[in-house]
């Protein structure tokens, strides 16, 4: 039930959906003063949510900072790669399609080839309501093979549907074979706080390696300060979804 409710909540808090709700309501209500109030609320939310400078400042505060490769001064037995980075509806099943989070995979491969991690554990089954048969760990493992990682250095966990379940299943696989200190968690910078909290909750606290940053360097240019950008709305959606996840996970006792 928690899995289904969390997916529904993720849709309800979409910024564009909320903005459209106010604008549609302003067109439907009859009272002139209420109509004007709803319209200006919707317009104000649109201008706020599409401002690149504002959302970037918030993201910079939230994301766990990047770790330069030269600052990794130990060799980890395992790199734990969280999925949620492939597309299922983009084309034929004869290849793997990645979305923006491909850094989770490509940077894991870079760490492996630099000798920073010895093996890669890919964790994640199906996180979708419409295609539960799709196992994303299988797709990522296929891509790792194509990138030159030997099959004997890849382990898949394809049962979990969310980050909490991932932590539970990964601990089952590694307990007795490794210690948390020998593992490096690889996931998106905006998702790192919740991920590490989930793993810590099950007693598997790890070092983290942030990838897939949605923030950029602070800019005071005219376009960043004044011009509306659709990417800003997308970044707010990512943040709101992550914050909602933090709250629901806390209420559920997952973190």
Number of C-alpha atoms within 10 A of each C-alpha: 5 10 12 10 10 17 15 11 14 16 12 13 15 17 21 19 12 15 20 16 14 20 20 15 16 22 12 10 13 10 10 10 11 13 18 15 15 21 21 15 14 22 16 13 17 19 14 16 24 25 22 25 24 15 20 21 15 14 21 18 11 17 20 19 15 13 12 8 12 6 7 12 8 10 16 21 20 25 26 24 24 27 29 25 20 18 14 15 8 10 10 9 10 6 10 18 18 18 11 14 19 20 20 25 26 15 18 26 22 15 20 20 13 12 14 21 22 18 24 28 22 27 30 27 25 20 20 16 11 8 10 11 11 15 22 28 27 19 22 27 22 16 18 21 14 10 13 10 18 11 13 8 14 18 18 20 19 19 16 20 21 20 24 20 18 24 25 17 17 20 19 11 14 15 11 8 9 14 15 20 13 16 25 23 24 29 30 28 24 25 25 22 18 21 27 21 22 25 24 16 16 14 13 20 20 20 15 22 25 23 26 19 20 20 19 11 8 12 13 10 10 9 13 18 13 14 13 18 16 13 15 21 22 18 21 24 19 19 20 16 19 18 16 16 19 20 14 17 19 14 10 10 11 20 19
